[in-house]
């Protein structure tokens, strides 16, 4: 399958299996991520693959504790705060 066909047939995964992917596959995914565009190269990025389930759980909880849905462009909170300053 060529790259265009893979892109066209991609799908989102909502239910994950409780198993690790092979390390070589993880390394390929991380390598591909390093080639992703990042606003003209102006932003520094770091990609980290974590294989420790306990650490993943802890980082997920820390991330959600600080996550502000109002900053999402599609959210009603973003529109209210943004438009309030304009109108």
Biotite code that builds the C-alpha atoms (Angstrom):
import biotite.structure as struc

atoms = struc.array([
    struc.Atom([0.000, 0.000, 0.000], chain_id="A", res_id=1, res_name="UNK", atom_name="CA", element="C"),
    struc.Atom([1.460, 3.390, -0.934], chain_id="A", res_id=2, res_name="UNK", atom_name="CA", element="C"),
    struc.Atom([1.504, 6.401, 1.385], chain_id="A", res_id=3, res_name="UNK", atom_name="CA", element="C"),
    struc.Atom([-1.539, 8.125, -0.146], chain_id="A", res_id=4, res_name="UNK", atom_name="CA", element="C"),
    struc.Atom([-3.652, 4.974, 0.256], chain_id="A", res_id=5, res_name="UNK", atom_name="CA", element="C"),
    struc.Atom([-2.522, 4.647, 3.855], chain_id="A", res_id=6, res_name="UNK", atom_name="CA", element="C"),
    struc.Atom([-3.482, 8.256, 4.576], chain_id="A", res_id=7, res_name="UNK", atom_name="CA", element="C"),
    struc.Atom([-6.883, 7.819, 2.920], chain_id="A", res_id=8, res_name="UNK", atom_name="CA", element="C"),
    struc.Atom([-7.655, 4.638, 4.825], chain_id="A", res_id=9, res_name="UNK", atom_name="CA", element="C"),
    struc.Atom([-6.471, 5.785, 8.250], chain_id="A", res_id=10, res_name="UNK", atom_name="CA", element="C"),
    struc.Atom([-8.838, 5.469, 11.160], chain_id="A", res_id=11, res_name="UNK", atom_name="CA", element="C"),
    struc.Atom([-9.056, 6.641, 14.727], chain_id="A", res_id=12, res_name="UNK", atom_name="CA", element="C"),
    struc.Atom([-8.695, 4.112, 17.501], chain_id="A", res_id=13, res_name="UNK", atom_name="CA", element="C"),
    struc.Atom([-10.931, 4.623, 20.523], chain_id="A", res_id=14, res_name="UNK", atom_name="CA", element="C"),
    struc.Atom([-10.456, 1.268, 22.251], chain_id="A", res_id=15, res_name="UNK", atom_name="CA", element="C"),
    struc.Atom([-6.884, 0.329, 22.998], chain_id="A", res_id=16, res_name="UNK", atom_name="CA", element="C"),
    struc.Atom([-5.488, -3.093, 23.690], chain_id="A", res_id=17, res_name="UNK", atom_name="CA", element="C"),
    struc.Atom([-3.604, -3.666, 26.912], chain_id="A", res_id=18, res_name="UNK", atom_name="CA", element="C"),
    struc.Atom([-0.319, -4.600, 25.252], chain_id="A", res_id=19, res_name="UNK", atom_name="CA", element="C"),
    struc.Atom([2.861, -2.891, 24.153], chain_id="A", res_id=20, res_name="UNK", atom_name="CA", element="C"),
    struc.Atom([3.804, -2.439, 20.534], chain_id="A", res_id=21, res_name="UNK", atom_name="CA", element="C"),
    struc.Atom([7.238, -3.752, 19.543], chain_id="A", res_id=22, res_name="UNK", atom_name="CA", element="C"),
    struc.Atom([10.073, -1.346, 20.343], chain_id="A", res_id=23, res_name="UNK", atom_name="CA", element="C"),
    struc.Atom([11.122, -1.150, 16.671], chain_id="A", res_id=24, res_name="UNK", atom_name="CA", element="C"),
    struc.Atom([7.601, 0.010, 15.724], chain_id="A", res_id=25, res_name="UNK", atom_name="CA", element="C"),
    struc.Atom([7.671, 2.640, 18.473], chain_id="A", res_id=26, res_name="UNK", atom_name="CA", element="C"),
    struc.Atom([11.033, 3.890, 17.213], chain_id="A", res_id=27, res_name="UNK", atom_name="CA", element="C"),
    struc.Atom([9.635, 4.191, 13.653], chain_id="A", res_id=28, res_name="UNK", atom_name="CA", element="C"),
    struc.Atom([6.620, 6.153, 14.922], chain_id="A", res_id=29, res_name="UNK", atom_name="CA", element="C"),
    struc.Atom([8.870, 8.507, 16.889], chain_id="A", res_id=30, res_name="UNK", atom_name="CA", element="C"),
    struc.Atom([11.158, 8.965, 13.890], chain_id="A", res_id=31, res_name="UNK", atom_name="CA", element="C"),
    struc.Atom([8.152, 9.822, 11.683], chain_id="A", res_id=32, res_name="UNK", atom_name="CA", element="C"),
    struc.Atom([7.005, 12.346, 14.299], chain_id="A", res_id=33, res_name="UNK", atom_name="CA", element="C"),
    struc.Atom([10.338, 14.144, 14.150], chain_id="A", res_id=34, res_name="UNK", atom_name="CA", element="C"),
    struc.Atom([9.616, 14.971, 10.507], chain_id="A", res_id=35, res_name="UNK", atom_name="CA", element="C"),
    struc.Atom([6.208, 16.530, 11.232], chain_id="A", res_id=36, res_name="UNK", atom_name="CA", element="C"),
    struc.Atom([5.948, 20.260, 10.567], chain_id="A", res_id=37, res_name="UNK", atom_name="CA", element="C"),
    struc.Atom([6.012, 22.577, 13.568], chain_id="A", res_id=38, res_name="UNK", atom_name="CA", element="C"),
    struc.Atom([5.118, 26.143, 12.615], chain_id="A", res_id=39, res_name="UNK", atom_name="CA", element="C"),
    struc.Atom([8.051, 26.884, 10.353], chain_id="A", res_id=40, res_name="UNK", atom_name="CA", element="C"),
    struc.Atom([10.576, 25.203, 12.586], chain_id="A", res_id=41, res_name="UNK", atom_name="CA", element="C"),
    struc.Atom([10.215, 27.929, 15.182], chain_id="A", res_id=42, res_name="UNK", atom_name="CA", element="C"),
    struc.Atom([9.106, 25.610, 17.957], chain_id="A", res_id=43, res_name="UNK", atom_name="CA", element="C"),
    struc.Atom([11.314, 23.161, 19.713], chain_id="A", res_id=44, res_name="UNK", atom_name="CA", element="C"),
    struc.Atom([9.711, 19.776, 20.171], chain_id="A", res_id=45, res_name="UNK", atom_name="CA", element="C"),
    struc.Atom([10.544, 16.647, 22.071], chain_id="A", res_id=46, res_name="UNK", atom_name="CA", element="C"),
    struc.Atom([8.952, 13.286, 21.438], chain_id="A", res_id=47, res_name="UNK", atom_name="CA", element="C"),
    struc.Atom([9.118, 10.751, 24.225], chain_id="A", res_id=48, res_name="UNK", atom_name="CA", element="C"),
    struc.Atom([7.959, 7.151, 24.082], chain_id="A", res_id=49, res_name="UNK", atom_name="CA", element="C"),
    struc.Atom([6.968, 5.833, 27.481], chain_id="A", res_id=50, res_name="UNK", atom_name="CA", element="C"),
    struc.Atom([6.633, 2.090, 27.925], chain_id="A", res_id=51, res_name="UNK", atom_name="CA", element="C"),
    struc.Atom([5.902, 2.064, 31.672], chain_id="A", res_id=52, res_name="UNK", atom_name="CA", element="C"),
    struc.Atom([2.108, 1.842, 32.123], chain_id="A", res_id=53, res_name="UNK", atom_name="CA", element="C"),
    struc.Atom([2.227, 3.313, 35.628], chain_id="A", res_id=54, res_name="UNK", atom_name="CA", element="C"),
    struc.Atom([4.150, 6.358, 34.367], chain_id="A", res_id=55, res_name="UNK", atom_name="CA", element="C"),
    struc.Atom([1.740, 6.824, 31.449], chain_id="A", res_id=56, res_name="UNK", atom_name="CA", element="C"),
    struc.Atom([-1.200, 6.812, 33.878], chain_id="A", res_id=57, res_name="UNK", atom_name="CA", element="C"),
    struc.Atom([0.490, 9.336, 36.180], chain_id="A", res_id=58, res_name="UNK", atom_name="CA", element="C"),
    struc.Atom([1.395, 11.701, 33.314], chain_id="A", res_id=59, res_name="UNK", atom_name="CA", element="C"),
    struc.Atom([-2.145, 11.445, 31.935], chain_id="A", res_id=60, res_name="UNK", atom_name="CA", element="C"),
    struc.Atom([-3.623, 12.496, 35.272], chain_id="A", res_id=61, res_name="UNK", atom_name="CA", element="C"),
    struc.Atom([-1.160, 15.405, 35.560], chain_id="A", res_id=62, res_name="UNK", atom_name="CA", element="C"),
    struc.Atom([-1.966, 16.559, 32.028], chain_id="A", res_id=63, res_name="UNK", atom_name="CA", element="C"),
    struc.Atom([-5.738, 16.468, 32.533], chain_id="A", res_id=64, res_name="UNK", atom_name="CA", element="C"),
    struc.Atom([-5.455, 18.367, 35.823], chain_id="A", res_id=65, res_name="UNK", atom_name="CA", element="C"),
    struc.Atom([-3.975, 21.336, 33.937], chain_id="A", res_id=66, res_name="UNK", atom_name="CA", element="C"),
    struc.Atom([-5.953, 20.989, 30.699], chain_id="A", res_id=67, res_name="UNK", atom_name="CA", element="C"),
    struc.Atom([-8.163, 23.986, 29.892], chain_id="A", res_id=68, res_name="UNK", atom_name="CA", element="C"),
    struc.Atom([-10.900, 23.100, 27.402], chain_id="A", res_id=69, res_name="UNK", atom_name="CA", element="C"),
    struc.Atom([-11.616, 26.816, 26.952], chain_id="A", res_id=70, res_name="UNK", atom_name="CA", element="C"),
    struc.Atom([-8.424, 27.113, 24.912], chain_id="A", res_id=71, res_name="UNK", atom_name="CA", element="C"),
    struc.Atom([-9.733, 24.774, 22.221], chain_id="A", res_id=72, res_name="UNK", atom_name="CA", element="C"),
    struc.Atom([-10.778, 26.688, 19.119], chain_id="A", res_id=73, res_name="UNK", atom_name="CA", element="C"),
    struc.Atom([-13.969, 24.662, 18.632], chain_id="A", res_id=74, res_name="UNK", atom_name="CA", element="C"),
    struc.Atom([-15.161, 25.043, 22.210], chain_id="A", res_id=75, res_name="UNK", atom_name="CA", element="C"),
    struc.Atom([-17.975, 27.336, 23.275], chain_id="A", res_id=76, res_name="UNK", atom_name="CA", element="C"),
    struc.Atom([-15.781, 28.790, 26.019], chain_id="A", res_id=77, res_name="UNK", atom_name="CA", element="C"),
    struc.Atom([-13.151, 29.853, 23.471], chain_id="A", res_id=78, res_name="UNK", atom_name="CA", element="C"),
    struc.Atom([-15.784, 31.585, 21.336], chain_id="A", res_id=79, res_name="UNK", atom_name="CA", element="C"),
    struc.Atom([-17.313, 33.365, 24.329], chain_id="A", res_id=80, res_name="UNK", atom_name="CA", element="C"),
    struc.Atom([-14.024, 34.707, 25.649], chain_id="A", res_id=81, res_name="UNK", atom_name="CA", element="C"),
    struc.Atom([-12.675, 35.586, 22.202], chain_id="A", res_id=82, res_name="UNK", atom_name="CA", element="C"),
    struc.Atom([-15.833, 37.266, 20.927], chain_id="A", res_id=83, res_name="UNK", atom_name="CA", element="C"),
    struc.Atom([-16.378, 39.095, 24.206], chain_id="A", res_id=84, res_name="UNK", atom_name="CA", element="C"),
    struc.Atom([-13.164, 41.028, 23.565], chain_id="A", res_id=85, res_name="UNK", atom_name="CA", element="C"),
    struc.Atom([-14.136, 41.757, 19.942], chain_id="A", res_id=86, res_name="UNK", atom_name="CA", element="C"),
    struc.Atom([-17.785, 42.733, 20.358], chain_id="A", res_id=87, res_name="UNK", atom_name="CA", element="C"),
])
